[in-house]
Amino acid sequence: MKTSALILACFMPFIYACQDQKVPDPEVNKMSTSTDFQSNIEDWSADFTDYGVAQENSMEFKSDRQNLPDPLDKNRKALMVSGQNRSASMFMFIKKKISGLQPNTEYKLLFEVELASKYPVNSVGIGASPSLGVILKAGASSTEPVKVKNGDYYNLNLDKGDIISEGKDLITLGHVGIDNESDQYALIQRNNKEKIFTAKTNDSGELWLIVGTDSGFEGLTTLYYTNVKVTPLAYISL
């Protein structure tokens, strides 16, 4: 009897912890999203920020669903984003709204991103490296990520941090460097398995997902998103 009581006492903290954090039911699991852009962009859209209003026409912003470049499989589609960083802090991002989640609830989210990059980790450039100086970030918010004009400058309305630092609404997944020494495109994968991200839904059970690159490299960056997967791991009702 004493042994049983001792075992129960040891597991009580674990039991209470499990009561606070719920495991998603099958309906919540259906809200996982994975987009490979092969058939369409599935409501993902691209935008750009962190540059001067006067630089609008010189940033060479582009986004489009295209075939992958050589030497990759050209039959495979991707969401291409490209920009010429003349502001020393260009942010290129894609976003998507998901719905059907629990309202006013904190979700723990796992981001898994695959993209094509051509910038070797040992490369150098103006301002920063075109590989190590371009940081992939991901996050989520109940507020739609949009570009806002502050005086003569465009900023993001969310807290993404500085180029290499994280913010309240976005965390870093790593740089866009490839291991190859040549500047040919190669696929890279990044995720936040070591640091799960938490975001709270709005009254309607909605979240805006955002994935983007924060750049200190003052040059042209062209990337191809081939897969973006976001998985709710757990949720906590508030």
C-alpha angles and dihedrals in degrees: 000000000000089000092054092049091050092051091049091050091052092053098043095090090051092049093052091047091054090051090056095049117051126207113229116260120223092272091057091048088059088065092069110116129208122173125184095173090226096125101020142329093267096222096312113138133184133227140164134221146160099077139104121274089234089056094059096107096042100052093080093216116190136168129173144140104259144158115271115265126244134317089026126080103292090197089067120089128222140173106253122205123182138173143163107231108221095151098061090234109057118167119199116185147169124211141189136181120228123192140181094070126129110283119247091005133137113233127196106221133199115204120200114182130182121189141159117247133170102195116110117222090239094053122119131206147162113299093357142349114295087229111031091032094058110075124198113221135182137185148135138234141178085233120075112249107241140163112253129192115234107182107299095346138076117225136173115257090224130071105256097156125231123307098287099019131080127241136206093267102035134039130198122259097183139272128306096241122133126214094231118099093216122078094240119127118265133173118254130185127213132178143162099235090131093053117028115208123229125207134169123229123227128244090282096052094252134141132184114221119209132187123176151139125254109205135200091169110106099214144065117313121186120179134173120214108210101171136008117185124180120184127188104222100181141343137214119206112221 
